[in-house]
Amino acid sequence: MASGIPAATPKITEAEIGTGASMNGQTQSISLRLLKGFALAIDHTRVPVCSSTQRLLAFLALQDMPRSRTYVAGILWPDVTASRANANLRSSLWRAMRAGHPIIDVSAHDLAISKDVTVDLHEAVAHAHRLLDNSRACDDILTMQTLAGLSSDLLPEWPENDWMLIEQEQYHQLRLYALEAMTERLTEARRHGEAVAAGLTAVRTEPLRESAHRVLMKAHLAAGNRGAAVRQFEQCRRILREELGLEPSPSLRALLPPHTERNGRTRLQPSAPQLKV
């Protein structure tokens, strides 16, 4: 039975993949994009990668540490025999090697994404953890570039499988918390427009998440936009009612400005006229 591997598959060694330079000895810029969609770029030029090698690169990048060949093969090809899985792994490694770029560090027993590969997910995760650490200053990452990195899920269009679903949900939750933290930090810094942009991103990502609506309402109020805060409350209430049959929590209602009708439709009420003395 044909194995699907080229008959002349060369032995893959550490000297051939992951040396920190291309096979012609020139240093290269290598980037791997996993957020929004898969893309491998060498010196800012996109490189075509077959689906099996895409899965291998994504898995190794998500692990961000060396893994045994046996472990990698078992996770990526769980529905075939061990010998078939190992053969598939060798084929994927061979295809990666044929590209002529140092994207995988290979040893006798272990595999890892090359340290020379810049992975967008790694930067986004690092930024998220910084934003969530109240003891650390984050002025240098309160940027639209950081917001863009937190605006996309991990490989959202990939087929469902156990290992990817876990990684996707883990990053999805992390970026939600980070978006809320970013909104709060921008609000505290009086960067109101950027705070609202971050809050809107959080709400779009998870419309049923009350904490996302809360930080966005606070951003509107800090900017003096009471009407926008009331409209955001109304949107949250409508979504919770329609989707879950729930009402917003008392703590969210407490954010509403004074003179706001609390029964039925929420709207700002005019202040009582003041007598002139």
C-alpha positions in Angstrom: 0.0 0.0 0.0 1.3 3.4 -0.9 2.3 5.5 2.1 1.7 8.9 0.5 5.4 9.8 1.1 7.7 10.5 -1.8 10.0 7.5 -2.3 13.1 9.6 -2.0 12.1 11.3 1.2 15.4 12.5 2.7 16.2 12.1 6.4 15.3 15.4 8.1 18.0 16.6 10.5 18.5 19.6 12.8 21.0 21.0 10.3 18.4 21.2 7.6 15.5 22.9 9.5 15.6 25.5 12.2 19.2 26.7 11.8 18.2 30.4 12.1 19.0 31.1 8.4 17.8 30.0 5.0 19.5 27.2 3.2 21.6 29.8 1.3 22.9 31.2 4.5 20.9 34.5 4.4 19.1 35.7 7.4 15.3 35.9 6.8 12.3 37.5 8.5 9.8 34.7 9.1 6.3 35.4 10.5 3.4 33.0 11.2 -0.1 34.4 11.4 -2.7 32.4 13.3 -5.2 35.1 14.2 -8.1 35.5 11.8 -6.5 33.1 9.4 -3.3 31.1 8.6 -0.5 32.7 6.8 3.3 32.1 6.6 5.4 34.9 5.3 9.1 35.0 4.5 10.6 38.5 4.2 7.0 39.8 4.0 6.2 37.5 1.1 3.4 35.0 1.7 4.5 31.4 1.2 2.0 28.6 0.1 1.8 25.8 2.7 -0.2 22.6 2.3 -3.0 21.8 4.8 -1.1 19.1 6.7 2.0 21.3 7.2 -0.3 24.2 8.2 -1.7 22.0 11.0 1.8 21.0 12.1 3.0 24.6 12.2 0.0 25.8 14.0 0.2 23.0 16.6 3.9 23.6 17.3 3.3 27.4 17.6 0.5 26.9 20.0 2.6 24.5 22.1 5.5 27.0 22.1 7.8 24.3 23.6 9.4 21.1 22.2 7.2 18.1 21.9 8.1 14.5 21.1 7.4 13.3 17.6 5.2 10.6 19.0 3.1 13.1 20.9 2.7 15.4 17.9 1.8 12.6 15.5 -0.8 11.2 18.0 -2.5 14.6 18.4 -2.6 15.6 14.8 -3.7 12.2 13.4 -5.7 10.5 16.2 -7.9 8.4 13.9 -5.1 6.4 12.2 -2.6 3.8 13.4 0.6 5.0 15.1 2.7 3.9 12.1 0.4 5.9 9.7 0.4 8.9 12.0 4.2 8.9 12.1 4.4 8.5 8.4 2.1 11.5 8.0 4.3 13.5 10.3 7.4 12.6 8.3 5.6 13.7 5.2 4.6 17.1 6.7 8.2 17.7 7.9 9.6 16.8 4.5 7.2 19.3 2.9 8.3 22.0 5.4 11.9 21.2 4.7 11.3 21.5 0.9 10.2 25.1 1.4 13.8 25.9 2.3 13.0 28.0 5.3 13.9 27.5 9.0 10.4 27.1 10.4 10.8 24.0 12.6 13.5 23.0 15.0 14.1 19.3 14.6 16.0 17.0 16.9 16.2 13.2 17.1 13.1 13.0 19.3 11.5 16.4 19.5 10.0 19.1 17.4 9.4 22.8 18.1 8.5 25.9 16.2 11.7 27.7 15.3 12.7 30.6 17.6 13.3 32.6 14.5 9.6 32.5 13.6 7.5 35.5 14.9 4.0 34.3 15.8 1.3 36.9 16.0 -0.6 34.9 18.7 2.4 34.9 21.0 2.5 38.8 20.9 -1.2 39.1 21.4 -1.2 36.7 24.4 1.7 38.6 26.0 -0.1 41.9 25.6 -3.3 40.4 27.0 -1.5 39.2 30.2 0.1 42.6 30.6 -3.3 44.3 30.3 -4.7 42.0 33.0 -1.9 42.6 35.4 -2.9 45.7 37.4 0.6 46.0 38.9 2.1 46.7 35.4 2.0 49.9 33.4 0.7 49.4 29.8 1.0 52.8 28.2 3.2 51.4 25.5 0.7 48.8 24.3 -2.5 50.9 24.6 -2.4 51.2 20.8 -4.7 50.4 17.9 -2.2 47.8 16.9 -2.8 46.0 20.2 -6.5 46.4 19.7 -6.3 44.9 16.2 -4.4 41.9 17.6 -7.1 41.3 20.2 -9.9 41.7 17.6 -9.6 38.3 15.9 -10.1 34.8 17.1 -7.6 31.9 16.6 -8.0 30.3 13.2 -11.8 30.6 13.3 -12.5 28.9 10.0 -10.5 25.8 10.6 -12.4 22.4 10.9 -13.3 21.4 14.4 -11.1 19.0 16.3 -10.4 18.5 20.0 -7.0 20.1 20.3 -7.9 23.2 18.3 -11.3 23.8 20.0 -9.6 23.9 23.4 -6.9 26.4 22.1 -9.5 28.5 20.4 -11.8 28.8 23.4 -8.8 29.6 25.7 -7.7 32.4 23.5 -11.2 33.7 23.0 -11.8 34.1 26.7 -8.4 35.6 27.3 -8.9 38.3 24.6 -12.3 39.1 26.0 -10.9 39.8 29.4 -8.0 41.7 27.8 -10.4 43.9 25.7 -12.3 44.8 28.9 -9.1 45.6 30.7 -7.9 47.7 27.8 -11.2 49.6 27.7 -10.8 50.4 31.4 -7.2 51.5 31.1 -8.0 53.8 28.2 -10.9 55.2 30.1 -8.7 56.0 33.1 -6.2 57.6 30.7 -9.0 59.9 29.4 -8.5 58.5 25.9 -12.2 58.3 25.4 -12.5 57.6 21.7 -10.0 54.7 21.9 -11.8 53.4 25.0 -15.1 53.3 23.2 -13.5 51.5 20.3 -12.0 48.8 22.6 -15.4 48.5 24.4 -17.3 48.1 21.1 -14.8 45.4 20.1 -15.5 43.5 23.3 -19.3 43.8 22.8 -19.1 42.7 19.2 -17.0 39.7 20.2 -19.5 38.5 22.9 -22.8 40.4 22.8 -24.3 38.4 25.7 -21.4 39.4 28.0 -22.7 41.9 30.5 -19.2 42.9 31.7 -18.3 44.0 28.1 -21.4 46.3 28.1 -20.4 47.6 31.5 -17.0 48.8 30.5 -18.4 50.4 27.3 -21.1 52.2 29.3 -18.4 53.5 31.7 -16.3 54.7 28.7 -19.3 56.6 27.3 -20.1 58.2 30.7 -16.4 59.2 31.3 -16.6 61.0 27.9 -19.8 62.8 29.0 -22.0 60.9 26.6 -24.9 59.9 28.8 -27.2 59.3 25.9 -24.7 56.8 24.4 -24.5 55.0 27.8 -28.3 54.7 28.0 -28.5 53.4 24.5 -25.8 50.8 25.3 -27.8 49.7 28.4 -30.9 49.4 26.2 -29.0 47.3 23.7 -27.7 45.0 26.5 -31.2 44.6 28.0 -32.8 43.8 24.6 -30.1 41.2 23.8 -30.4 39.5 27.2 -34.2 39.4 27.0 -34.3 38.0 23.5 -31.5 35.5 23.8 -31.7 34.4 27.4 -34.9 35.7 28.9 -32.8 37.7 31.5 -32.7 41.2 32.8 -29.5 43.2 33.3 -28.0 43.0 36.7 -28.7 45.7 39.4 -25.0 46.7 39.2 -25.4 47.5 35.5 -28.6 49.5 36.1 -26.8 51.4 38.8 -24.6 53.0 36.1 -27.5 54.7 34.5 -27.4 58.5 34.9 -29.8 60.3 37.3 -33.3 61.2 36.1 -33.4 58.1 34.0 -36.6 56.2 33.7 -36.1 52.7 35.1 -39.4 51.1 34.2 -40.2 50.3 30.6 -38.0 52.0 28.0 -35.0 53.7 29.4 -34.5 57.4 28.5 -33.0 60.5 30.0 -35.5 62.7 31.8 -35.2 66.4 31.8 -34.1 68.0 35.0 -36.7 70.0 37.0 -36.8 73.7 36.1 -34.8 75.9 38.4 -36.5 79.0 39.9 -34.7 82.2 39.1 -34.1 84.3 42.2 
